[in-house]
Amino acid sequence: MNETNPTPQPEIPPAFRPNPPYQQEPAVPYYGRPQLGFIEAIKICFLQKYCTFKGRARRSEYWWFYLACIIANSVVSSTGMGIFFSTHSVSSYISDPGSLFLSPAYLMTIAFTLVLLLPSLAALVRRLHDTGHSGMWLWGMVLVYVLLWGCKDSDRGQNQYGPSPKYQ
């Protein structure tokens, strides 16, 4: 071996070269920001983005808000039914079932449900956006239900719309 001409070193293939410091894997994997809490999700969906159909909603934001809607609607419905049956007897309801639908308690429940409708749909569309889908998938889900009802077998016998044309 001559000192003026050392033996050339073979080049290390790129797959076996050590990573530069800026490309090293982090010690702890990064999974994004921590999930939202119950109160934060309600604030975002109901106060900040009440009717916002653009943008994205994280999974925790959507499901916490959905749970809050179920709880709130259950409380309002139960309260409304409690008010109705505290002022009406069960026998009067059986003799006139339409009285429930005209009661202020029932109308309060319907109004509350309508108040929650827009933010619920907006959160669902934003959640679809977050998963890479268009908000038009919402209409596709409605169409699936309508098609399923269209494929369902007829009710046997007579129902509120008349006798069955299939089972006469």
Secondary structure, DSSP 4 states (H G I P E B T S, - for coil): --SSSPPPPPPPPGGGSPPPGGGPPPSS----SPPP-HHHHHIIIIIISTT--SS---HHHHHHHHHHHHHHHHHHHHHHHHHHHHHS-HHHHHH-THHHHTSHHHHHHHHHHHHHHHHHHHHHHHHHHHTT--TTHHHHHHHHHHHHHHHSPPPSS-BTTB--SS--
